[in-house]
Amino acid sequence: MPSFLTELTNTEQQAELFRKFFEAAPYSIALTDAITGQLLDINPAFEQKTGYGRDEVIGRTTAELLLRADKSTAHQLRNKLLSSGQLDDEEITIFSRDDDRLRVLLSSRLINIDDRLLALTICVDITDRYHFERDQALAAQMFGSSSEGICILDAEYQLLRGNERYWQMTGQQESEALHRRPGWHIGLEGRLSIWPQLPTNGGWSGELYIPAPDGNQQLCWAQINAVPSSDNDTRYVAVFSNQHHELPESIYQLSHYDLITKLPNRFEFIEQLSREIDACREHRSTLAVITVDLDNFKGINESYGLSGGDMVLQMVSQRLSRLLGELPNALIRHALAARIGGDEFAVMLSFTRRISPEQVSQTGEQLKSRLLEPMALGEDELIVTPCLGISLYPDDAGNADALLNRASKALSIAKRNGPNSIAFYAADMNRQVSDQLKLQTQLRYALERSEFELFFQPKVELSGQQVVGAEALLRWNHPERGIVPPGMFIEILETSDLIYPVGHWVLEQAFRTVQQWHQQQQPCQLAVNISPKQLLHRDFLNDVERLMQRYPIPPQLIELEVTEALLLSDVRQAGRILNALKQLGFIITLDDFGTGYSSLNYITHLPFDVLKIDRSFVDGLPNEKRSVAVVSAVLALAQSLDLQVVAEGIEEPHQQQALLDLHCALGQGYLFSRPLPQAEFEQYLAQSPCTTSGTPLRTGSKR
């Protein structure tokens, strides 16, 4: 019996495009008659998961096959779908062909094809998670009743859970200790951190200092085992028993640690640095070595004596250690401070991912600011000015000795530049970081000095080049450099606290401009880019509502564009905000589609109206097969979900024609117009009036 989509494939070109997506999707997808529940088609992932072949299911109902005649559940789900138009993450049990129970999350959307109401349903298998959670509940009973202290840590060594005995042993409050690295140490008097010693698999056992109820440290026997998982999300299980011993003075301790500051010395620093370089090589992440020199330390020794100099060294070490402990665990895998010379310190920062020199420089600025805080020495108050030298793995060296040597050379450059200087080993990094920091400083004044300006690029119908809207693009009119390209400053805004005030200014300018056009009887839908950090800001929705009151325009004239980076942030919170914006009447667009992390589950759950195809795919049209395949699949997906598609970066007539051949209706790019200042854009509109109605146009040729 032929399937529903097979029949469509013979008669509809769009169905062929949808079929490609349907067949390749990693999730189980079923197409059913929304009224009767009869299965019309399933994809290969569905066949593999349930064991049913496509020919076996066509014409049979989901209740009959998957729910084993559980008509109550089938009836409830169908009624909910028909009343609300969608199902989101409904957790149910279905049966495979071999009668295996599968726990799934079911999401569904109603679609109308040829006046027939259908349901497109996605099933995500959570059977393993379901059984794990059930087994975990049983294990929790054993966990809680143990006479030994037990706790569980994540891959970053943050405490996830402890049993009652552990909290009794340590005297800690669970609410204060969870999601932090516990204060566990080894070595003489408990001054050596345990974390660098832990393997990523296998176990560690030995005597370990942990917090005691009286606020001091207590010595216990500990067994710590790494429990790897299939997704590389390692967990550590630690078991403690009370065994108090006195540790003798250790030759190891004396040879690896500085007696004055209690920090690791050069030998220990090199040893730990070597291990972290191996870890960064495996994870392809960045490691930074920062050497720190105190200016005029000789003068401090001469004025306050060696004991006064020792006190300054101790205060510096405490400040370095305290700051490193405050750095975010999500960014830093391991941080270490050491005293490697008379008044010279070294800091190692092992990051969880690749990091730019600019971001490392920001941490260097934090170190410098902390050390510049006044120090009390007797009755006097001193300010010690540091210089910092920075080297990076893998950019500058591939082993510990060379990396420290490069940082020392960078420190020499910084000292030549004068007190309070920071220098990178590579000259091009110095110039790059210096330019970035200078731009960041100038950006802080750009708003006050009215140096920002909005340019506008028209969005057109590809068939007749009729203007249907525009995109607002931020430009910086620098007093010395002129118009600064966005690539030089947008990333600085994104990674700093400047993105919210600048983003708010852009949004308000967009509202004001649209109101002007509306009052001039020339309405034009305007798209505005919203960064993830701006969208997730606690005041964003309130600010938007205030702008709506200040500029009373039809909200559908404002199109809010977000990028796929948002899907890597707090998706649930983003979903709540996007749904609220949608209810206020705004058009929601997913920009740069296909370049980041696009989950079908997210796209069907989040209230997008428009998908924008990134210019990197348009560039390859019509000759690159990959570009044609991606654009075709996006158009098919958009049509099945009733979304509009806009192609960006159209620069050549052959690209426009290729998009028309694929039934893409809308686009923008230099072929039609470069981004224009407001006055020039309004002249452009006078010659080619905008025909926007404030609602998205449809995607395909028959929509």
PAKEBA-138443 format. One record per residue (C-alpha): residue in one letter; x, y, z. Coordinates in steps of 0.05 Angstrom, whole numbers, padded with zeros to 5 digits, always signed. Each point is the difference from the previous one (the first is absolute). Example, Ala and Ser with C-alpha at 12.3 -4.5 7.8 and 13.67 -1.06 7.14 Angstrom:
2
A+00246-00090+00156S+00027+00069-00013
//
This chain:
703
M+00000+00000+00000P+00033+00066-00021S+00014+00050+00055F-00030+00069+00001L+00066+00036-00011T+00019-00049-00056E-00062+00022-00038L+00017+00073+00011T+00071-00011-00024N-00026-00020-00068T-00039+00064-00008E+00031+00054+00043Q+00072+00024-00005Q-00004+00029+00070A-00018-00068+00028E+00065-00028-00028L+00039+00053+00039F-00040-00015+00063R+00012-00074-00011K+00075+00011+00002F-00005+00033+00067F-00052-00050+00025E+00044-00060-00019A+00065+00028+00030A-00028+00026+00066P+00032-00035+00061Y-00065+00002+00039S-00059-00047-00009I-00052+00039-00041A-00070-00022-00019L-00052+00033-00043T-00072-00016+00020D-00071+00020-00016A-00014+00048+00057I-00074-00020+00003T+00003-00076-00005G+00070-00012+00027Q+00017-00043-00061L+00074-00004-00017L+00016+00028-00069D+00076-00004+00001I+00060-00013+00046N+00073+00015-00010P+00058-00050+00005A+00017+00022+00071F-00071-00019+00020E+00008-00068-00033Q+00066-00012+00035K-00025+00020+00068T-00067-00038-00001G+00017-00059-00045Y-00061+00014-00044G+00010+00005-00075R-00032+00056-00039D-00047-00047-00038E-00025-00030+00066V-00023+00065+00030I-00034+00036-00057G-00074+00006+00013R+00004-00026+00072T-00011+00044+00061T+00052+00021+00051A-00045-00026+00056E-00003-00069-00033L+00075-00006-00014L+00037+00041+00052L-00047+00008+00059R-00026-00072-00001A-00073+00023-00005D+00009+00050+00057K-00057+00041-00028S-00003+00047+00060T+00071+00026-00010A-00010+00004-00076H-00065+00038+00010Q+00030+00049+00049L+00060+00015-00044R-00042+00009-00063N-00049+00047+00035K+00057+00041+00029L+00033+00005-00069L-00065+00020-00035S-00017+00053+00053S+00068+00033+00007G+00031-00017-00068Q+00062-00030+00032L+00028-00050+00051D+00064+00015+00037D+00044-00052+00035E-00057-00047+00019E+00033-00058+00038I-00034-00066-00017T+00016-00074-00007I-00005-00033-00068F+00012-00071-00022S+00048-00025-00054R-00017-00055-00049D+00034-00049+00049D-00041+00025+00058D+00058+00038+00031R-00023+00060+00041L+00029+00066-00024R-00005+00064+00040V-00004+00060-00047L-00010+00075-00002L-00052+00014-00052S-00009+00068-00035S-00049+00013-00056R-00023+00056-00046L-00062+00006-00043I+00012+00015-00073N-00048+00008-00058I+00018-00031-00066D-00050+00001-00058D-00057+00016+00049R+00016-00061+00041L+00016+00009+00074L+00063-00039+00017A+00044-00008+00061L+00076+00001-00005T+00025-00036+00062I+00071-00008+00027C+00018-00052+00053V+00064+00004+00041D+00020-00064+00035I+00013+00011+00075T-00005-00072+00021D+00071-00003+00028R-00011+00064+00039Y-00066-00027+00027H+00032-00064+00025F+00059+00037+00027E-00044+00046+00041R-00039-00059+00027D+00064-00037+00019Q+00027+00064+00030A-00059+00003+00047L+00017-00070+00025A+00074+00016+00007A-00018+00063+00039Q-00026-00044+00057M+00067-00035+00006F+00037+00066-00009G-00036+00033+00057S+00006-00056+00051S+00075-00012-00007S+00044+00007+00062E+00055+00031-00042G+00001+00069-00029I-00016-00002-00075C-00005+00055-00050I-00004+00009-00076L+00037+00052-00041D-00005+00021-00073A+00055+00004-00052E+00020+00069+00026Y+00006-00029+00071Q-00062+00038+00024L-00040-00034+00055L-00066-00027-00027R-00024-00040+00059G+00020-00026+00068N-00032-00049+00048E-00020+00016+00071R+00064-00029+00029Y+00044+00045-00044W-00036+00062+00025Q+00009-00024+00072M+00074-00012-00011T+00013+00068-00030G-00050+00042+00038Q-00016+00037-00065Q-00068+00025-00022E-00023-00036-00062S-00029+00063-00031E+00066+00036+00006A+00046-00056-00023L-00037-00027-00061H+00024+00020-00069R+00068+00022+00027R+00067-00033+00002P+00009-00031+00070G+00061+00021+00041W+00037-00066-00004H+00076-00001+00004I+00058-00048+00006G+00073+00009+00020L+00031+00031+00062E-00053+00036+00040G-00048-00006-00058R+00029+00053-00045L+00000-00037-00067S-00064-00002-00040I-00027-00069-00015W-00031+00018-00068P+00062-00004-00044Q+00013-00070+00028L-00066-00030-00021P+00001-00044-00062T-00055+00003-00052N-00011-00074+00010G+00018-00051+00053G+00007+00021+00072W+00041+00035+00053S+00006-00018+00074G+00040+00029+00057E-00002+00047+00059L-00038+00064-00015Y-00014+00063+00039I-00074+00020-00002P-00038+00054+00039A-00016-00015+00073P-00061+00024+00039D+00044+00047+00042G+00023+00037-00063N+00069-00033-00002Q+00022-00058-00044Q-00005-00073+00019L+00039-00058-00028C-00040-00057-00030W+00013-00061-00043A-00033+00012-00068Q-00015-00042-00060I-00017+00041-00062N-00021-00035-00064A-00012+00031-00068V-00063-00025-00034P+00004+00017-00075S-00062-00001-00042S-00014-00009-00074D-00006+00076-00010N+00066+00014+00035D-00036+00032+00058T+00043-00029+00055R-00026-00006+00072Y+00042-00012+00062V-00025-00040+00060A+00038+00012+00065V-00006-00043+00062F+00030+00023+00067S+00015-00035+00065N+00030+00031+00063Q+00073-00020+00008H+00041+00054+00035H+00075-00003-00010E+00056+00049+00009L+00037+00013-00064P+00075+00008+00007E+00037+00060-00029S+00009-00017-00073I+00062+00009-00043Y-00048+00003-00058Q-00036+00060+00032L+00064+00037+00013S+00026-00011-00071H-00065+00018-00036Y-00029+00058+00040D+00023+00069+00019L+00009+00008+00076I-00021+00073+00002T-00063+00001-00042K-00017-00075+00004L-00011+00003-00075P+00030-00051-00049N+00071+00017-00020R+00028+00000-00071F+00013-00075+00001E-00071-00017+00021F-00029+00052-00048I+00037-00031-00059E-00024-00069+00021Q-00073+00020+00003L+00006+00043-00062S+00026-00060-00039R-00061-00042+00021E-00048+00056-00019I+00032+00009-00069D-00013-00074-00013A-00073+00010+00021C-00007+00061-00045R+00030-00038-00058E-00052-00054+00009H-00058+00050+00007R+00027+00049-00052S-00007+00057+00050T+00042+00061+00018L+00049+00006+00057A+00030+00066+00023V+00062+00012+00042I+00002+00069+00033T+00064+00022+00034V-00006+00056+00051D+00056+00046+00023L-00006+00051+00057D+00029+00068-00017N+00052+00028+00049F-00004-00060+00047K+00072+00013+00019G-00021+00068+00028I-00053-00035+00044N+00053-00046+00028E+00047+00059+00014S-00055+00042+00033Y-00037-00053+00040G+00052-00055+00007L-00003-00072-00024S-00058-00015+00046G-00040+00057-00031G+00018-00026-00069D-00023-00070+00020M-00067+00028+00023V-00010+00033-00068L+00016-00065-00035Q-00051-00036+00044M-00054+00052-00014V+00014-00005-00075S-00005-00076+00003Q-00066+00003+00039R-00030+00049-00051L+00021-00042-00059S-00028-00064+00031R-00065+00034+00020L-00011+00028-00070L+00015-00067-00033G-00052-00032+00045E-00052+00050-00024L+00009-00015-00075P-00059-00036-00032N+00007-00076-00001A-00036-00002-00067L+00059+00037-00031I+00060-00023+00042R+00016-00074+00008H+00060+00012+00046A+00034+00063+00027L+00065+00003+00039A+00043+00055+00030A+00073-00010+00018R+00060+00039+00024I+00056-00013-00049G+00052+00052+00022G+00015+00056+00049D-00057+00046-00018E-00025-00038-00060F-00064-00041-00001A-00031-00044-00054V-00072-00016-00013M-00025-00058-00043L-00071+00004-00029S-00023-00064-00034F-00064+00015-00039T-00056-00047-00018R+00000+00023-00073R+00038+00043-00050I+00005+00072+00026S+00020+00063-00036P+00060+00042+00023E-00050+00056+00016Q-00036-00044+00050V+00066-00020+00033S+00018+00073+00003Q-00064+00015+00038T+00021-00051+00053G+00068+00033+00002E-00033+00067+00013Q-00039-00032+00057L+00065-00025+00031K+00032+00067-00008S-00059+00037+00031R-00001-00047+00060L+00075+00010+00013L-00007+00075-00006E-00046+00003+00059P+00035+00034+00061M+00037-00046+00048A+00005+00015+00075L+00071-00008+00024G+00005+00020+00073E-00029+00070+00004D+00015+00014-00073E-00040-00014-00062L+00037-00024-00062I-00020-00005-00072V+00041-00052-00038T+00001+00009-00075P+00007-00064-00040C+00020-00017-00072L-00027-00061-00035G+00027-00043-00057I-00045-00050-00035S+00013-00060-00044L-00051-00048-00030Y-00004-00073-00016P-00002-00023-00056D+00017+00067-00033D+00068+00014+00031A+00029-00066+00023G-00017-00074+00009N+00035-00017+00065A+00002+00028+00071D+00072+00027+00001A-00007+00036-00066L-00068+00028+00019L+00026+00029+00066N+00060+00027-00037R-00044+00035-00051A-00041+00031+00057S+00064+00025+00033K+00022+00032-00066A-00069+00033-00005L+00009+00025+00071S+00066+00033-00020I-00038+00037-00055A-00053+00021+00049K+00053+00027+00049R+00032+00040-00056N-00068+00030-00015G-00005+00026+00072P-00038-00016+00064N-00069-00032-00005S+00014-00027-00069I-00024-00065-00032A+00036-00032-00059F-00011-00063-00041Y+00058-00039-00026A-00019+00007-00074A+00006+00070-00027D-00062-00007-00044M-00040-00020+00062N+00025+00062+00036R-00024+00044-00057Q-00066-00037-00006V-00015+00002+00075S+00022+00073+00005D-00047+00019-00057Q-00057-00039+00029L+00008+00030+00069K+00004+00069-00031L-00063-00012-00040Q-00036-00026+00061T+00018+00063+00038Q-00023+00043-00057L-00065-00040-00007R-00018+00018+00071Y-00005+00073-00021A-00031-00011-00069L-00071+00001+00026E+00011+00064+00040R+00031+00033-00061S-00056-00023-00048E+00050-00037-00044F-00046-00059-00015E-00045+00001-00062L-00049-00048-00031F+00007-00020-00073F-00057-00035-00037Q+00003-00056-00052P-00064-00016-00038K-00032-00069-00002V-00032-00014-00067E-00044-00049-00037L+00048-00038-00045S-00049-00007-00057G-00014+00075-00010Q+00050+00033+00047Q-00057+00034+00037V+00022+00026+00068V-00037-00035+00056G+00042+00021+00061A+00069+00018+00024E+00053-00020+00051A+00030+00050+00048L+00076-00006+00004L+00043+00035+00052R+00058+00043-00023W+00052+00038+00041N+00019+00068-00026H+00067+00007+00034P+00027+00072+00004E+00069-00021-00025R-00010-00066-00038G-00065+00018-00034I-00051-00056-00009V+00027-00060+00039P-00019-00068-00031P-00046-00039+00046G+00048-00059+00001M+00048+00043+00039F-00046+00019+00058I-00062-00044+00003E+00039-00057+00033I+00028+00048+00052L-00071+00022+00016E-00024-00072+00004T+00054-00021+00049S-00005+00061+00045D-00053+00034+00042L-00010+00051-00056I-00047-00044-00041Y-00062+00015+00041P+00002+00077-00001V+00021+00001-00074G-00051-00053-00017H-00054+00040+00035W+00020+00062-00039V-00005-00039-00066L-00069-00026+00019E-00026+00068+00019Q+00027+00031-00064A-00036-00054-00039F-00066+00015+00035R+00009+00075-00011T+00017-00010-00074V-00059-00047-00013Q-00046+00050+00035Q+00025+00056-00046W-00012-00043-00062H-00069-00020+00025Q-00020+00072+00013Q+00024+00018-00070Q-00048-00053-00028Q+00060-00041-00022P+00000-00061+00046C+00059-00047-00007Q+00015-00062+00042L+00068+00007+00033A+00044-00057+00025V+00044+00012+00061N+00055-00047+00024I-00004-00020+00074S+00060-00033+00033P-00010-00060+00047K+00028+00039+00058Q-00048+00058-00014L-00061-00045-00009L+00014-00038+00065H+00010+00064+00041R-00048+00004+00057D-00027+00068-00023F-00007-00015-00074L-00075-00014-00002N-00016+00059+00044D+00041+00046-00044V-00035-00025-00062E-00069+00013+00031R+00022+00070+00019L+00023+00012-00072M-00069-00024-00024Q-00033+00052+00044R+00047+00056-00021Y-00005-00017-00074P-00071-00026-00014I+00011-00037-00066P-00028-00067-00024P+00049-00049+00032Q+00001-00044-00062L+00040+00055-00034I+00059-00019+00045E+00036-00065-00016L+00046-00025+00055E+00059-00042-00026V+00037-00048+00045T+00058-00046-00019E+00011-00074+00011A+00048+00018+00057L-00064+00011+00041L-00013-00075-00005L+00065-00013+00038S-00021+00047+00057D-00059-00010+00047V-00049-00029-00050R-00058-00005+00049Q+00006+00073+00022A+00011+00021-00072G-00064-00037-00019R-00040+00035+00053I+00025+00068-00023L-00010-00014-00074N-00071-00025+00013A-00015+00063+00040L+00026+00043-00058K-00041-00040-00049Q-00063+00012+00042L+00016+00074-00001G-00005-00004-00076F+00073+00002-00023I+00028-00041-00058I+00054-00049+00025T+00057-00019-00047L+00056-00052+00006D+00060+00032-00033D+00061-00035-00032F-00039-00065-00003G+00044-00061-00013T+00066+00028+00026G-00007-00019+00073Y-00041-00048+00042S-00070-00009-00030S-00040-00054+00033L-00065-00017-00034N-00029-00007+00070Y+00017+00072+00016I-00025+00027-00066T-00067-00034+00008H-00006+00022+00073L+00022+00072-00006P-00047+00051-00032F+00040+00017-00062D-00034+00033-00060V+00060+00006-00045L+00065-00038-00015K+00057+00039-00032I+00048-00041-00043D+00071+00020+00015R+00040+00032-00056S+00052-00056+00003F-00051-00046-00033V-00024+00052-00050D+00073+00011-00022G+00003-00071-00026L-00062+00004-00044P-00013-00029-00050N+00062-00043-00010E+00017-00028+00069K-00042-00061+00014R+00005+00009+00075S-00027+00071-00003V-00057-00021-00046A-00017-00058+00046V+00000+00043+00063V-00042+00055-00031S-00049-00051-00028A-00006-00035+00068V-00011+00067+00036L-00055+00020-00049A-00034-00068+00007L+00004+00004+00076A-00026+00071+00000Q-00059-00018-00044S-00019-00060+00043L+00002+00044+00062D-00034+00060-00034L+00061+00045+00007Q+00025+00055-00045V+00071-00004-00028V+00046+00058-00017A+00067-00011-00036E+00057+00047+00022G+00062+00023-00037I-00027-00002-00072E+00052+00034-00043E-00005-00031-00069P-00059-00009-00048H+00014-00075-00006Q-00010-00007+00075Q-00067+00036-00005Q-00022-00046-00057A+00023-00063+00038L-00041+00021+00060L-00061+00014-00044D+00008-00069-00031L-00002-00030+00070H-00063+00041+00015C+00032+00048+00050A-00043+00062+00001L+00041+00052+00038G+00071+00023+00005Q+00048+00057+00014G+00070+00018-00020Y+00044+00047-00040L-00032-00022-00065F-00060+00041+00020S+00031+00052+00046R+00057+00009+00049P-00018+00022+00071L-00019+00074-00004P-00002+00058+00050Q-00071+00019+00019A-00006+00059-00047E+00025-00040-00060F-00045-00059+00017E-00061+00045+00003Q+00018+00027-00069Y+00005-00073-00022L-00069-00013+00028A-00028+00061-00036Q+00020-00033-00066S-00018-00071+00022P-00055+00004+00053C-00004-00054+00051T-00061-00046-00006T+00005-00032+00068S-00064-00017+00036G+00034-00014+00065T-00008-00075-00005P+00049-00051-00029L-00008-00020-00072R-00004-00074-00016T+00060-00039-00024G-00015-00044-00060S-00030+00014-00067K-00068-00028+00019R-00006+00032+00068
//
